[in-house]
Amino acid sequence: MVDTLATASARRNAAHGGTLVVTGRRDVAQDVVELTLARPGGERLPDWAPGAHIDIVLPDGTTRQYSLLGDRWDAHSFTIAVLREPAGRGGSEHIHAQLSVGDTVGFGGPRNNFRLSPAPGYLFIAGGIGITPLMPMIRQAELLGDPWRLLYLGRSRARLAYLDELAGYGERVTVHTADERGRAVIDDWMPDPAVPPLVYACGPERLLDAVDRWAAPLGRHRVRLERFTARGDVDRPTTAFDVEVASSGAVVTVQKDESIVDALRRIDVDVITSCAQGVCGTCETGVLAGVPDHRDSLLNEAERAESRCLYPCISRAVSDRLVLDL
């Protein structure tokens, strides 16, 4: 079988990190499985910080991103938790149905687009599997003695992972499930703008959109989100434009129905990608000239204004030409 470009790219991603073997597997909630991963020979893994994620590359080349949530001081294992999504793109289904202890996967990273910044206090908001990047943040806040609260939302307690561990934090954790209390009113949790903590939220789009509206009263820099999928509010014209490769001077026209990544591949310039949705950060590329049309879910408003980089899997151009640091 001939490899597709996507599969070939996924395998290159795997080569960047190497191979991991599944050393542990356990169910931590309904339709949520936790995997412990290590190098086959037990060698040291890369360091990581709260908010980091890795790419998991499955045998067919499928690549998905999962937050690291284990002990960051354990240099020899990674821990991830995966929600089974029957209507998803196939990665979670493969992991739940086929991946067992002893099996191997490729990996890339870690990368971190959701870093925990120093603050006098934190408000963490998780929707379902969105708890995964927040667990190491909670442990870090505890280690440093920083005040924090967690609002943990879901359809039912059976579907919420790590409730036993979180129960040890007492009243700092509020669990709100729809089957017990109805839909939560997120604005009831908006902090006092006079003394706002840093807000970190991860979960479904409806939840994140609600939290994102707090940025106006609290300040954009105080509301930090990690999205599972690309934002759905991009509704701008899509026209053709040119991209110049700075290292060679090669120029290619990006047609209105293709991505920058696909156009570059037509002239044999490959950019490593993973999510193809502007959410993982794998394909970050420097911008040397031109004005990007940022369509990712990673950059904040200040970074978009600076336009020092873009994510060519999804972003486009406002100007007629972009010069990329490739």
N, C-alpha and C positions, 0 to 999 in steps of 0.2 A: 504494500500500500504506500502511495506517495504521501509524504508529510505535507500538511497544509502549512502555510506561513504561521498561523496561530500556534499550531502544535510545535513547530520548530522553535518559535520564540519561547514557548513555555519550557521547552527542554533546555534552552540557553539560560533561562532564569534559574532552573534547577542546578545547572552547573555552577552558578555563582555562589550558591550556598552549599551544595552537595546533596547528600542523601541522609534521610532520617529513618529510623526504624521505630515502629510502634512498640513501646515497652509496657504500656498500660492502657486499659480501656474500661470505663465504667459509665453507667447511666447516672446523670446528676439531676434530671428532671424528665418529665414526659417529653419525648422527642428531642432530648438534648443529651449528647454523648460527650464525655471528656476523654481526650487522648493525651497520653504522655509520650513524648518523642525524644529520641537520643541518637547520636551518631552510632553507626554500626559497631565501631571499634571503641566507643566510649570516650572519644576525644572531646576536648572542651568546645563548647558552643559560643557563639558571639554574645557579648554582653548586650543587655537591653534595659530600657527604663519604662516606667508606667506609661501606657498609651501605645506601646509598640505593637506591630503586627508582623506576621511572616506570610509569605506565599507558600501554599501547599500545592505541589504539582503531582497530580494523580497519574497512574500509568498510561492513560490515553492522552496525556498532555493537558488535560483540564487544569486550570490554575485558579485557585481561590485564596482570598485573604482571610486570616483569622487572628484575632487579638491574642496576645500572650497574657496569661493570667496566673501563672504559677509563681514559684519563689524566684524572684529575679536574682537572688544571691546563689542559686543552684546553677553552677556553670556547666552542668552535664545533662540537663534535660529541659525541654520546653513543654508547656502545658497549654492546650487549646480546648475550647468547647464548641461543638457544632450543633446547630439547630437543624433538624430534618425539615426540608422544605420540598414537599412533593411537587409543587408547582414551580420550583426554581429551575436553575439551568443545569442541574444534574450532579454538581459536585457534592452537595450534602447527602444526596441519596446514595451515591457511591460509598461515601464514608460510612454511613449508617448500615448499609446492607452488605458491604463487601470488605471493609478494612478491618483487619484483626491484628491481635498481638503477633509480632514477628514480621508483618508486612512492611514494605518500605515505600517511601514517597520521596520526591524531590522537594527542595525548599529553596526559597530566596529570602533575603533580608537578614535580620530584622530592619524595619523602617518605622519611623515615628512621625506621623502628621498630627498627633493629638497629645502633645507633651504636657505634663503636669508642671505648671509654673509655680514658683513660690508665691504664697498668699497668706494673709492672716486668717483665712477661713475658706471653706469650700461648700458648695451645694452640688451634690451628684444626683443626676436624674437618669434612671435606666428604664427602658421599655423592653421587657423580655430578655432576649439574648444580648441586648445592649449592656447588660451587667458585666460582660467579660472584660472590656478595657478598664472599667471602673474598679474592679476588685483590687488590682495592684495599686491604684491611686489611693484607695481607702487604707490599705496597709501602709503606704508611704506617709499619709497624713497621720496615722496612728503613731508611726515610728518617730515622727518629728514633733508630735504633741500638738498638731494644728487642729482647730475646731472644724468639724464637718458634719453634714447631714446627708442622708440618702433617701430619695423617694424612688421606690421600686414598684413598677407598674406591670400588670399582666392580666391575662384573662382569668387565670385561676392559679392558686398556689402550687398545684401539681405541675404547672408549666414553668415555674420559676426556679432556676438553679441556685444553689449555694445558700438556701434559706437557713440551714442549720448553722453555717459559719457566721452569717450576718446576724443571727439571733443573739450572738454573744456581745454585740455592740449596743444592745438595749434600745433605749428610746431614740437614739440617733438614726435609727432605721425605721422608715415608715413603708409598710407593704400595702399596696392598694390594688385589689383585684376586682375586675368587673363583675364576676359572679357573686361577690359578697357585698360590694358597695356601689355598683354602677360605674359609669365612666367618671374618671377623675377630672376635676376642674383645675387645669394646670396653673392658671393665673393665681389661684389661691396660694401657690408656692413662690410667687415672685418675691425676691428679697426686697428689703427697704433700699431704695436708691441712694439714701444718705450713707449707708454703711454696707455696700453690697459685697458678698463674697465672690470668688470666682465660681462660675457655673459651668459644669461639665455635663453634657447630655449625650446619650447614645441610645438609639432605638428607631422605631418606625418613623416615616416621614411626617405623619400628622403630629406626632409628639414633638419632633424637632422643629417643625414650622411654628408650633405654639411657643416653644422656648425661645426660638429665634426672634420673636416679636419683642422679647424683653430687652433686646440690644438697644432699642431707642431710649428707654428710661435708665437702663443700667450702664450703658456704654458698650460699644461694640467689642472692645477688648476683654470685657468681663463675661461674655457668653461664648462658649466654645463647644462646638458640635462635631460629632463623628457620624457620618451617614453611611448606611449600608449600600445605597444606590445613588446614582447621580441625581442632582436636583431636577425636578420636573417643570421648573418655571422658566426655562430658556426658550423664548419665543422671538427669535431675531432672524433677520434675513440671512440666507445662506448663499453666498456667491463665491465664484472662483477667485483665487489669488495665487501669487507666486511665493515659493519658499526657496531661499538660497542657503546652501550648505557652506558655512564660513571656511571650513578647512580646505575645500576643493574649488569653491566658486560655482559648483553645479547648481542649476536652477530647475525647479520642476513646478508645474502649475497644479495646484490642488483644486480639483473639480468640485462643484457644489454638492456632489453626491458621494464624496470620499473623504476620508480623514487625512490629516497631515502624515500620519504614520504610513498609511497605504500608498500615498503619493510618493513618499520617500523610498519605499520599497520598490517602486517601479524603476528607480534609478540606482538600485542596489545599495541604498543607505538604510540599514536596519536599525530601528530603535526598539530596545527591549520594552515590552509591554506586558501587562497582566490583566487588569480588570476591564480595560477598554471603555471605561465609564467616567474617568476622572475622579476616582475615589481612593485609589491605593497609593499613588505617588511614584510608581515604578518608572514611568517614562518621563519624569521631570527633565526639561531641556532648557538651557539658557537662551535668552533672547538678546541679540546684539543690536538689532535695529528693527524698526517697524512697530506697529501697535497691535498687540494680540486682542482677540475677542475671547476672553476667558469664559469657559463653560464648565469648568470643573467644580467640585464641591470641597476643595482643599484650601485654596488661597483666601486670606481675609481681604477686606477692602483696601487696606494699606498696601498689601502685597500686589493686589491687582493694579493699583495705581502706579506702583513702581515698575511692574511688568519686566522684572529681571528674568523671569522664567515663565514657561507655560507647560501644559500637559497635552502633547500633540495627539493623543488618542481621541480627544474630544473637542479641544479648543480650535479656534479658527483665527481669522485676521480681520481687523477693521481697515488697516492700510492695504494697499495693493501688493505689498511685498513684506515678508518677514525674513530676517537674516538670523539663522539659528546657530548656536554654538555646537556644531557637530563636525 
